[in-house]
Amino acid sequence: MSEEGQNSIVLDIGNIKVSVKLQESGVALDVFKKNNNRIGFCRTDEVIKSSWKTYDELGVELKDSVPPPLASSNTKAVE
């Protein structure tokens, strides 16, 4: 498994690569077949399936604000 960015992740599973991206309005999922037998810059992975759904279609409710992180026992509140 390798992380691609803050809102995305890529899973390498044998000859398959799965990319999941959390976007502002939904989730994108791409599945690729790796073409490891090609040499040099001509190598491109073959798209097997791509899909995208909004959070509303998935039944996910987004909140406007993110709660602050919980304070750990090693930190002290500053007033």
N, CA, C and O atoms as a printed pandas DataFrame, in Angstrom:
     atom_number atom_name residue_name chain_id  residue_number  x_coord  y_coord  z_coord
0              1         N          MET        A               1    0.855   -1.171    0.000
1              2        CA          MET        A               1    0.000    0.000    0.000
2              3         C          MET        A               1    0.898    1.231    0.000
3              4         O          MET        A               1    1.895    1.280    0.721
4              5         N          SER        A               2    0.548    2.205   -0.796
5              6        CA          SER        A               2    1.325    3.435   -0.814
6              7         C          SER        A               2    0.377    4.618   -0.859
7              8         O          SER        A               2   -0.640    4.593   -1.552
8              9         N          GLU        A               3    0.725    5.648   -0.112
9             10        CA          GLU        A               3   -0.105    6.847   -0.097
10            11         C          GLU        A               3    0.300    7.747   -1.244
11            12         O          GLU        A               3    1.486    7.900   -1.538
12            13         N          GLU        A               4   -0.687    8.341   -1.891
13            14        CA          GLU        A               4   -0.426    9.214   -3.018
14            15         C          GLU        A               4   -0.510   10.678   -2.637
15            16         O          GLU        A               4    0.261   11.494   -3.141
16            17         N          GLY        A               5   -1.419   11.016   -1.768
17            18        CA          GLY        A               5   -1.606   12.396   -1.367
18            19         C          GLY        A               5   -2.443   12.455   -0.107
19            20         O          GLY        A               5   -2.823   11.422    0.443
20            21         N          GLN        A               6   -2.729   13.649    0.345
21            22        CA          GLN        A               6   -3.469   13.816    1.584
22            23         C          GLN        A               6   -4.872   13.222    1.506
23            24         O          GLN        A               6   -5.360   12.687    2.501
24            25         N          ASN        A               7   -5.525   13.300    0.369
25            26        CA          ASN        A               7   -6.899   12.817    0.235
26            27         C          ASN        A               7   -7.017   11.632   -0.708
27            28         O          ASN        A               7   -8.100   11.372   -1.234
28            29         N          SER        A               8   -5.918   10.905   -0.934
29            30        CA          SER        A               8   -5.976    9.763   -1.830
30            31         C          SER        A               8   -5.039    8.664   -1.352
31            32         O          SER        A               8   -4.091    8.902   -0.603
32            33         N          ILE        A               9   -5.334    7.458   -1.808
33            34        CA          ILE        A               9   -4.500    6.315   -1.456
34            35         C          ILE        A               9   -4.470    5.369   -2.652
35            36         O          ILE        A               9   -5.449    5.253   -3.389
36            37         N          VAL        A              10   -3.336    4.693   -2.837
37            38        CA          VAL        A              10   -3.174    3.724   -3.911
38            39         C          VAL        A              10   -2.800    2.392   -3.295
39            40         O          VAL        A              10   -1.881    2.312   -2.479
40            41         N          LEU        A              11   -3.518    1.338   -3.687
41            42        CA          LEU        A              11   -3.230   -0.015   -3.227
42            43         C          LEU        A              11   -2.677   -0.815   -4.393
43            44         O          LEU        A              11   -3.301   -0.886   -5.451
44            45         N          ASP        A              12   -1.503   -1.420   -4.204
45            46        CA          ASP        A              12   -0.925   -2.298   -5.211
46            47         C          ASP        A              12   -1.188   -3.736   -4.787
47            48         O          ASP        A              12   -0.740   -4.172   -3.727
48            49         N          ILE        A              13   -1.924   -4.477   -5.628
49            50        CA          ILE        A              13   -2.296   -5.853   -5.321
50            51         C          ILE        A              13   -1.903   -6.708   -6.524
51            52         O          ILE        A              13   -2.688   -6.863   -7.460
52            53         N          GLY        A              14   -0.699   -7.258   -6.501
53            54        CA          GLY        A              14   -0.238   -8.060   -7.638
54            55         C          GLY        A              14   -0.187   -7.232   -8.900
55            56         O          GLY        A              14    0.519   -6.226   -8.955
56            57         N          ASN        A              15   -0.938   -7.647   -9.930
57            58        CA          ASN        A              15   -0.977   -6.921  -11.197
58            59         C          ASN        A              15   -2.079   -5.883  -11.252
59            60         O          ASN        A              15   -2.352   -5.317  -12.311
60            61         N          ILE        A              16   -2.719   -5.628  -10.112
61            62        CA          ILE        A              16   -3.821   -4.666  -10.039
62            63         C          ILE        A              16   -3.421   -3.488   -9.155
63            64         O          ILE        A              16   -2.757   -3.662   -8.133
64            65         N          LYS        A              17   -3.829   -2.299   -9.555
65            66        CA          LYS        A              17   -3.606   -1.088   -8.760
66            67         C          LYS        A              17   -4.959   -0.423   -8.560
67            68         O          LYS        A              17   -5.694   -0.205   -9.524
68            69         N          VAL        A              18   -5.296   -0.097   -7.301
69            70        CA          VAL        A              18   -6.564    0.551   -6.975
70            71         C          VAL        A              18   -6.260    1.938   -6.415
71            72         O          VAL        A              18   -5.464    2.077   -5.487
72            73         N          SER        A              19   -6.886    2.946   -6.974
73            74        CA          SER        A              19   -6.702    4.326   -6.532
74            75         C          SER        A              19   -8.035    4.855   -6.011
75            76         O          SER        A              19   -9.047    4.808   -6.710
76            77         N          VAL        A              20   -8.027    5.362   -4.772
77            78        CA          VAL        A              20   -9.225    5.939   -4.166
78            79         C          VAL        A              20   -8.916    7.387   -3.819
79            80         O          VAL        A              20   -7.937    7.669   -3.128
80            81         N          LYS        A              21   -9.750    8.302   -4.299
81            82        CA          LYS        A              21   -9.545    9.729   -4.042
82            83         C          LYS        A              21  -10.797   10.320   -3.406
83            84         O          LYS        A              21  -11.897   10.205   -3.946
84            85         N          LEU        A              22  -10.612   10.953   -2.253
85            86        CA          LEU        A              22  -11.703   11.674   -1.599
86            87         C          LEU        A              22  -11.655   13.109   -2.089
87            88         O          LEU        A              22  -10.700   13.840   -1.824
88            89         N          GLN        A              23  -12.695   13.503   -2.805
89            90        CA          GLN        A              23  -12.755   14.841   -3.356
90            91         C          GLN        A              23  -13.777   15.663   -2.587
91            92         O          GLN        A              23  -14.468   15.139   -1.714
92            93         N          GLU        A              24  -13.874   16.932   -2.903
93            94        CA          GLU        A              24  -14.755   17.831   -2.162
94            95         C          GLU        A              24  -16.217   17.382   -2.206
95            96         O          GLU        A              24  -16.933   17.506   -1.212
96            97         N          SER        A              25  -16.659   16.864   -3.349
97            98        CA          SER        A              25  -18.077   16.512   -3.473
98            99         C          SER        A              25  -18.339   15.013   -3.599
99           100         O          SER        A              25  -19.492   14.601   -3.728
100          101         N          GLY        A              26  -17.281   14.188   -3.565
101          102        CA          GLY        A              26  -17.512   12.753   -3.701
102          103         C          GLY        A              26  -16.241   11.938   -3.678
103          104         O          GLY        A              26  -15.168   12.434   -3.337
104          105         N          VAL        A              27  -16.382   10.663   -4.051
105          106        CA          VAL        A              27  -15.285    9.706   -4.023
106          107         C          VAL        A              27  -15.060    9.170   -5.434
107          108         O          VAL        A              27  -16.009    8.794   -6.122
108          109         N          ALA        A              28  -13.796    9.138   -5.859
109          110        CA          ALA        A              28  -13.440    8.569   -7.155
110          111         C          ALA        A              28  -12.646    7.292   -6.920
111          112         O          ALA        A              28  -11.764    7.251   -6.062
112          113         N          LEU        A              29  -12.961    6.247   -7.687
113          114        CA          LEU        A              29  -12.286    4.963   -7.569
114          115         C          LEU        A              29  -11.846    4.531   -8.960
115          116         O          LEU        A              29  -12.659    4.476   -9.883
116          117         N          ASP        A              30  -10.571    4.227   -9.111
117          118        CA          ASP        A              30  -10.029    3.754  -10.382
118          119         C          ASP        A              30   -9.309    2.439  -10.141
119          120         O          ASP        A              30   -8.567    2.303   -9.169
120          121         N          VAL        A              31   -9.528    1.462  -11.029
121          122        CA          VAL        A              31   -8.852    0.171  -10.947
122          123         C          VAL        A              31   -8.057    0.005  -12.239
123          124         O          VAL        A              31   -8.600    0.147  -13.334
124          125         N          PHE        A              32   -6.757   -0.299  -12.099
125          126        CA          PHE        A              32   -5.852   -0.429  -13.232
126          127         C          PHE        A              32   -5.232   -1.819  -13.267
127          128         O          PHE        A              32   -5.019   -2.438  -12.224
128          129         N          LYS        A              33   -4.945   -2.305  -14.466
129          130        CA          LYS        A              33   -4.131   -3.506  -14.647
130          131         C          LYS        A              33   -2.740   -3.001  -14.997
131          132         O          LYS        A              33   -2.560   -2.265  -15.967
132          133         N          LYS        A              34   -1.747   -3.407  -14.186
133          134        CA          LYS        A              34   -0.385   -2.948  -14.420
134          135         C          LYS        A              34    0.201   -3.666  -15.633
135          136         O          LYS        A              34    0.064   -4.882  -15.772
136          137         N          ASN        A              35    0.845   -2.912  -16.496
137          138        CA          ASN        A              35    1.525   -3.463  -17.673
138          139         C          ASN        A              35    3.018   -3.443  -17.418
139          140         O          ASN        A              35    3.731   -2.578  -17.929
140          141         N          ASN        A              36    3.491   -4.392  -16.632
141          142        CA          ASN        A              36    4.900   -4.442  -16.248
142          143         C          ASN        A              36    5.801   -4.966  -17.356
143          144         O          ASN        A              36    7.021   -4.837  -17.265
144          145         N          ASN        A              37    5.222   -5.559  -18.406
145          146        CA          ASN        A              37    6.051   -6.133  -19.453
146          147         C          ASN        A              37    6.549   -5.098  -20.456
147          148         O          ASN        A              37    7.370   -5.422  -21.314
148          149         N          ARG        A              38    6.080   -3.886  -20.366
149          150        CA          ARG        A              38    6.543   -2.834  -21.275
150          151         C          ARG        A              38    7.775   -2.163  -20.706
151          152         O          ARG        A              38    7.948   -2.086  -19.490
152          153         N          ILE        A              39    8.625   -1.680  -21.587
153          154        CA          ILE        A              39    9.897   -1.094  -21.175
154          155         C          ILE        A              39    9.886    0.405  -21.461
155          156         O          ILE        A              39    9.345    0.860  -22.469
156          157         N          GLY        A              40   10.496    1.157  -20.551
157          158        CA          GLY        A              40   10.700    2.586  -20.779
158          159         C          GLY        A              40    9.464    3.431  -20.576
159          160         O          GLY        A              40    8.573    3.089  -19.799
160          161         N          PHE        A              41    9.430    4.541  -21.289
161          162        CA          PHE        A              41    8.377    5.530  -21.102
162          163         C          PHE        A              41    7.052    5.121  -21.742
163          164         O          PHE        A              41    6.043    5.793  -21.527
164          165         N          CYS        A              42    7.027    4.061  -22.506
165          166        CA          CYS        A              42    5.795    3.624  -23.177
166          167         C          CYS        A              42    4.857    2.876  -22.236
167          168         O          CYS        A              42    3.710    2.607  -22.595
168          169         N          ARG        A              43    5.321    2.540  -21.050
169          170        CA          ARG        A              43    4.498    1.752  -20.129
170          171         C          ARG        A              43    3.330    2.577  -19.611
171          172         O          ARG        A              43    3.524    3.624  -18.993
172          173         N          THR        A              44    2.136    2.109  -19.860
173          174        CA          THR        A              44    0.944    2.728  -19.289
174          175         C          THR        A              44    0.075    1.631  -18.702
175          176         O          THR        A              44   -0.025    0.542  -19.267
176          177         N          ASP        A              45   -0.538    1.909  -17.595
177          178        CA          ASP        A              45   -1.431    0.949  -16.964
178          179         C          ASP        A              45   -2.798    1.025  -17.633
179          180         O          ASP        A              45   -3.275    2.108  -17.969
180          181         N          GLU        A              46   -3.419   -0.129  -17.822
181          182        CA          GLU        A              46   -4.718   -0.215  -18.484
182          183         C          GLU        A              46   -5.832    0.018  -17.469
183          184         O          GLU        A              46   -5.863   -0.628  -16.422
184          185         N          VAL        A              47   -6.743    0.933  -17.771
185          186        CA          VAL        A              47   -7.876    1.203  -16.888
186          187         C          VAL        A              47   -8.889    0.070  -17.048
187          188         O          VAL        A              47   -9.385   -0.185  -18.145
188          189         N          ILE        A              48   -9.188   -0.608  -15.933
189          190        CA          ILE        A              48  -10.186   -1.668  -15.939
190          191         C          ILE        A              48  -11.561   -1.093  -15.640
191          192         O          ILE        A              48  -12.534   -1.412  -16.323
192          193         N          LYS        A              49  -11.644   -0.238  -14.613
193          194        CA          LYS        A              49  -12.928    0.345  -14.212
194          195         C          LYS        A              49  -12.678    1.659  -13.488
195          196         O          LYS        A              49  -11.739    1.774  -12.700
196          197         N          SER        A              50  -13.517    2.642  -13.757
197          198        CA          SER        A              50  -13.507    3.922  -13.050
198          199         C          SER        A              50  -14.926    4.217  -12.602
199          200         O          SER        A              50  -15.889    3.964  -13.326
200          201         N          SER        A              51  -15.039    4.754  -11.398
201          202        CA          SER        A              51  -16.361    5.092  -10.889
202          203         C          SER        A              51  -16.239    6.311   -9.990
203          204         O          SER        A              51  -15.193    6.556   -9.390
204          205         N          TRP        A              52  -17.331    7.073   -9.905
205          206        CA          TRP        A              52  -17.358    8.259   -9.068
206          207         C          TRP        A              52  -18.763    8.419   -8.523
207          208         O          TRP        A              52  -19.740    8.299   -9.262
208          209         N          LYS        A              53  -18.866    8.689   -7.233
209          210        CA          LYS        A              53  -20.173    8.928   -6.606
210          211         C          LYS        A              53  -20.055   10.129   -5.685
211          212         O          LYS        A              53  -19.013   10.365   -5.073
212          213         N          THR        A              54  -21.145   10.885   -5.596
213          214        CA          THR        A              54  -21.172   11.996   -4.651
214          215         C          THR        A              54  -21.400   11.431   -3.247
215          216         O          THR        A              54  -21.871   10.304   -3.091
216          217         N          TYR        A              55  -21.068   12.213   -2.248
217          218        CA          TYR        A              55  -21.302   11.787   -0.866
218          219         C          TYR        A              55  -22.798   11.602   -0.622
219          220         O          TYR        A              55  -23.203   10.716    0.130
220          221         N          ASP        A              56  -23.613   12.435   -1.256
221          222        CA          ASP        A              56  -25.067   12.319   -1.113
222          223         C          ASP        A              56  -25.551   10.972   -1.649
223          224         O          ASP        A              56  -26.385   10.321   -1.020
224          225         N          GLU        A              57  -25.039   10.551   -2.799
225          226        CA          GLU        A              57  -25.409    9.254   -3.373
226          227         C          GLU        A              57  -24.992    8.097   -2.464
227          228         O          GLU        A              57  -25.639    7.050   -2.451
228          229         N          LEU        A              58  -23.915    8.287   -1.709
229          230        CA          LEU        A              58  -23.422    7.252   -0.803
230          231         C          LEU        A              58  -24.108    7.305    0.559
231          232         O          LEU        A              58  -23.881    6.438    1.402
232          233         N          GLY        A              59  -24.952    8.329    0.778
233          234        CA          GLY        A              59  -25.638    8.470    2.056
234          235         C          GLY        A              59  -24.756    9.032    3.153
235          236         O          GLY        A              59  -25.007    8.797    4.335
236          237         N          VAL        A              60  -23.723    9.773    2.772
237          238        CA          VAL        A              60  -22.793   10.370    3.736
238          239         C          VAL        A              60  -23.152   11.837    3.922
239          240         O          VAL        A              60  -23.282   12.580    2.949
240          241         N          GLU        A              61  -23.314   12.253    5.183
241          242        CA          GLU        A              61  -23.615   13.646    5.491
242          243         C          GLU        A              61  -22.324   14.349    5.899
243          244         O          GLU        A              61  -21.631   13.906    6.814
244          245         N          LEU        A              62  -22.006   15.441    5.219
245          246        CA          LEU        A              62  -20.798   16.201    5.526
246          247         C          LEU        A              62  -21.143   17.337    6.479
247          248         O          LEU        A              62  -22.173   17.995    6.332
248          249         N          LYS        A              63  -20.284   17.554    7.442
249          250        CA          LYS        A              63  -20.448   18.667    8.379
250          251         C          LYS        A              63  -19.570   19.813    7.906
251          252         O          LYS        A              63  -18.532   19.594    7.282
252          253         N          ASP        A              64  -19.993   21.044    8.208
253          254        CA          ASP        A              64  -19.251   22.222    7.761
254          255         C          ASP        A              64  -17.934   22.407    8.483
255          256         O          ASP        A              64  -16.968   22.883    7.886
256          257         N          SER        A              65  -17.872   22.042    9.748
257          258        CA          SER        A              65  -16.644   22.281   10.496
258          259         C          SER        A              65  -16.081   20.969   11.034
259          260         O          SER        A              65  -16.804   19.994   11.238
260          261         N          VAL        A              66  -14.783   20.978   11.253
261          262        CA          VAL        A              66  -14.090   19.824   11.798
262          263         C          VAL        A              66  -13.826   20.102   13.272
263          264         O          VAL        A              66  -13.320   21.173   13.607
264          265         N          PRO        A              67  -14.152   19.171   14.162
265          266        CA          PRO        A              67  -13.897   19.422   15.579
266          267         C          PRO        A              67  -12.399   19.501   15.857
267          268         O          PRO        A              67  -11.608   18.864   15.162
268          269         N          PRO        A              68  -12.001   20.277   16.868
269          270        CA          PRO        A              68  -10.568   20.393   17.188
270          271         C          PRO        A              68  -10.045   19.057   17.694
271          272         O          PRO        A              68  -10.804   18.265   18.254
272          273         N          PRO        A              69   -8.744   18.799   17.501
273          274        CA          PRO        A              69   -8.179   17.534   17.982
274          275         C          PRO        A              69   -8.232   17.468   19.503
275          276         O          PRO        A              69   -8.183   18.489   20.188
276          277         N          LEU        A              70   -8.333   16.259   20.009
277          278        CA          LEU        A              70   -8.340   16.058   21.457
278          279         C          LEU        A              70   -6.958   16.347   22.020
279          280         O          LEU        A              70   -5.950   15.989   21.410
280          281         N          ALA        A              71   -6.905   16.987   23.172
281          282        CA          ALA        A              71   -5.626   17.288   23.815
282          283         C          ALA        A              71   -5.068   16.014   24.411
283          284         O          ALA        A              71   -5.797   15.239   25.030
284          285         N          SER        A              72   -3.781   15.795   24.228
285          286        CA          SER        A              72   -3.151   14.603   24.818
286          287         C          SER        A              72   -2.779   14.903   26.253
287          288         O          SER        A              72   -2.784   16.060   26.674
288          289         N          SER        A              73   -2.458   13.876   26.998
289          290        CA          SER        A              73   -2.125   14.049   28.414
290          291         C          SER        A              73   -0.803   14.764   28.610
291          292         O          SER        A              73   -0.513   15.234   29.711
292          293         N          ASN        A              74    0.025   14.858   27.533
293          294        CA          ASN        A              74    1.331   15.505   27.630
294          295         C          ASN        A              74    1.276   17.004   27.363
295          296         O          ASN        A              74    2.291   17.690   27.486
296          297         N          THR        A              75    0.108   17.519   27.002
297          298        CA          THR        A              75    0.016   18.946   26.705
298          299         C          THR        A              75   -0.797   19.657   27.782
299          300         O          THR        A              75   -1.656   19.061   28.432
300          301         N          LYS        A              76   -0.507   20.933   27.954
301          302        CA          LYS        A              76   -1.224   21.751   28.923
302          303         C          LYS        A              76   -1.986   22.841   28.190
303          304         O          LYS        A              76   -1.502   23.386   27.198
304          305         N          ALA        A              77   -3.153   23.152   28.669
305          306        CA          ALA        A              77   -3.958   24.195   28.066
306          307         C          ALA        A              77   -3.314   25.550   28.348
307          308         O          ALA        A              77   -2.823   25.796   29.449
308          309         N          VAL        A              78   -3.322   26.415   27.353
309          310        CA          VAL        A              78   -2.780   27.768   27.509
310          311         C          VAL        A              78   -3.953   28.729   27.582
311          312         O          VAL        A              78   -4.844   28.702   26.733
312          313         N          GLU        A              79   -3.949   29.578   28.602
313          314        CA          GLU        A              79   -5.045   30.543   28.763
314          315         C          GLU        A              79   -4.565   31.938   28.512
315          316         O          GLU        A              79   -5.346   32.885   28.601
